[in-house]
């Protein structure tokens, strides 16, 4: 099994890259999706968030009010740290459960938005960073996601710098390119990951035979 950490700044296009990798055969473990699961109605995670942030963090139906909570935490690093201290351990447990169910020869891609911020690079055999210029990120967030410019900038500022993400990268995917060029680059990266997985598997077999 090859464990790949996939990350990138908000609006860099990481979700599109993960979708393309799945199309090639990757097993995807999406931290954002798991983060939503662990604070679903009725979960201990949601109860902990409500206790920490009060009833204003909840919608009328008792579910998490994501836009409201986002507006709170992305403007306040201390409150963001509180939220992360609740959610991240739960995401880690669930991610390990899903990884344990993958085949021994799988390329398992962990889509982790805050990989650099939380110092998680050591957990993966390979770190892939999807890179885009800050101006590109801002344009995508305002034009495609409908964020205000202030909200988009606050969310970008709450993440690691572009330079910090690139420092931990084993492989960089430039996403300041047309979609067809991105598809071609992801295909090249997939071939590299498969080669690494095969080499890792051969090394494990050799070690076990001694």
C-alpha positions in Angstrom: 0.0 0.0 0.0 1.2 3.5 -0.9 -0.1 6.2 1.4 -0.4 9.5 -0.4 -1.2 12.8 1.3 -2.9 15.2 -1.2 -3.2 18.8 -0.2 -3.5 22.3 -1.5 -4.9 25.7 -0.6 -8.6 26.5 -0.7 -9.6 27.1 -4.3 -6.4 25.5 -5.7 -8.5 22.7 -7.3 -7.6 19.8 -5.1 -11.0 18.2 -5.4 -10.7 18.0 -9.2 -7.3 16.4 -8.8 -8.6 13.8 -6.4 -11.5 13.1 -8.8 -9.0 12.5 -11.6 -6.9 10.2 -9.4 -9.9 8.1 -8.5 -10.6 7.8 -12.2 -7.2 6.2 -12.6 -7.8 3.8 -9.7 -6.8 5.5 -6.5 -8.6 4.7 -3.2 -9.8 8.1 -1.9 -10.1 9.0 1.8 -11.6 12.5 1.8 -10.9 14.3 5.1 -13.5 17.0 4.4 -16.2 14.4 3.8 -15.3 12.6 7.0 -15.2 15.9 8.9 -18.9 16.3 7.9 -19.7 12.8 9.0 -18.2 13.1 12.4 -20.3 16.2 13.2 -23.6 14.9 11.7 -26.7 15.2 13.9 -26.7 12.8 16.8 -22.9 12.4 16.9 -20.6 13.1 19.9 -18.7 15.4 17.5 -21.6 17.7 17.0 -22.4 17.7 20.7 -18.8 18.8 21.4 -19.0 21.6 18.8 -22.3 22.9 20.3 -20.8 22.9 23.7 -17.7 24.8 22.6 -19.4 27.4 20.4 -22.9 27.6 21.7 -26.4 27.3 20.1 -25.4 29.9 17.4 -23.3 27.1 15.8 -26.5 25.1 15.1 -29.2 25.5 12.4 -32.8 25.5 13.3 -33.1 21.7 12.6 -30.2 21.0 15.1 -27.6 20.3 12.4 -24.3 22.2 12.2 -24.7 25.7 10.7 -21.6 25.5 8.6 -21.7 29.0 7.1 -22.2 30.6 10.5 -19.5 28.5 12.1 -17.1 29.2 9.3 -17.7 33.0 9.7 -16.7 32.6 13.3 -13.6 30.5 13.2 -12.0 31.7 10.0 -11.8 35.2 11.5 -10.4 34.0 14.8 -7.4 31.7 14.9 -8.0 30.7 18.5 -11.5 29.6 17.9 -10.4 27.8 14.7 -7.9 25.9 16.9 -10.7 24.9 19.3 -12.8 23.6 16.4 -9.8 21.7 15.0 -9.1 20.1 18.4 -12.5 18.6 18.3 -12.8 17.5 14.7 -9.3 16.4 13.7 -8.9 13.5 16.2 -12.3 12.1 15.1 -11.3 12.4 11.4 -8.0 10.6 12.1 -9.7 7.7 13.7 -12.2 7.3 10.9 -9.5 7.7 8.2 -7.4 4.9 9.7 -10.5 2.7 9.7 -11.1 3.3 6.0 -7.4 2.8 5.2 -7.3 -0.6 6.9 -10.0 -1.8 4.5 -7.9 -1.0 1.3 -6.1 -3.7 -0.6 -2.5 -4.4 0.1 -1.3 -3.1 -3.3 -3.6 0.0 -3.3 -2.6 3.6 -3.9 -4.5 5.3 -1.1 -4.9 9.0 -1.5 -5.8 11.0 1.7 -7.3 14.3 0.6 -6.3 16.5 3.6 -6.8 20.2 3.2 -4.8 21.1 6.4 -1.9 18.6 5.9 0.8 21.3 6.1 -0.9 23.3 8.9 -1.1 20.3 11.2 2.4 18.9 10.4 1.0 15.6 9.0 3.5 15.1 6.1 5.3 12.4 8.1 2.2 10.2 8.0 2.4 9.6 4.3 4.8 7.9 1.9 4.3 10.7 -0.7 2.9 14.2 -0.3 1.3 15.7 -3.4 0.6 19.4 -3.4 -1.9 21.0 -5.8 -0.6 24.5 -6.4 -2.2 27.7 -7.7 -1.4 31.3 -7.4 -3.3 33.3 -4.6 -5.0 35.4 -7.3 -6.3 32.2 -8.9 -7.6 30.9 -5.6 -9.3 34.2 -4.9 -11.0 34.3 -8.3 -12.3 30.7 -7.9 -13.6 31.3 -4.4 -15.5 34.5 -5.4 -16.6 33.6 -8.9 -17.3 29.9 -8.5 -18.2 29.5 -4.9 -19.9 32.8 -4.4 -17.8 34.0 -1.4 -17.3 37.6 -0.6 -13.8 38.8 -1.2 -13.3 39.4 2.5 -14.5 35.9 3.4 -12.3 34.3 0.8 -9.2 36.2 1.9 -9.9 35.3 5.6 -10.1 31.6 4.7 -7.0 31.7 2.6 -5.2 33.6 5.5 -6.2 30.9 7.9 -4.3 28.3 6.0 -0.6 27.7 5.5 1.2 29.9 3.1 1.9 28.7 -0.5 5.6 28.5 0.4 5.0 26.3 3.4 2.9 23.8 1.4 5.5 23.6 -1.3 8.2 22.9 1.2 6.6 19.6 2.2 5.8 18.5 -1.4 7.3 15.4 -3.0 5.2 16.1 -6.1 3.7 19.4 -7.2 0.7 19.6 -9.5 0.4 23.1 -11.1 -3.3 24.0 -11.4 -2.9 27.4 -13.0 -3.4 25.5 -16.3 -6.3 24.5 -18.6 -8.2 21.4 -17.6 -6.7 19.3 -20.4 -3.2 20.1 -19.2 -4.2 19.2 -15.6 -5.6 15.9 -16.8 -2.3 15.1 -18.5 -0.2 16.1 -15.5 -2.4 14.0 -13.2 -1.9 11.0 -15.5 1.9 11.5 -15.2 1.6 11.7 -11.4 -0.5 8.6 -11.3 2.1 6.6 -13.3 4.7 7.8 -10.8 2.6 6.7 -7.8 1.9 3.3 -9.2 5.7 2.8 -9.8 6.4 3.8 -6.2 3.7 1.5 -4.9 5.2 -1.4 -6.9 8.7 -0.7 -5.6 7.4 -0.5 -2.0 5.6 -3.8 -2.4 8.7 -5.4 -3.8 10.7 -4.1 -0.9 8.2 -5.5 1.6 8.2 -8.9 0.0 12.0 -9.0 0.0 12.1 -8.1 3.6 9.5 -10.7 4.6 11.4 -13.4 2.8 14.6 -12.9 4.7 
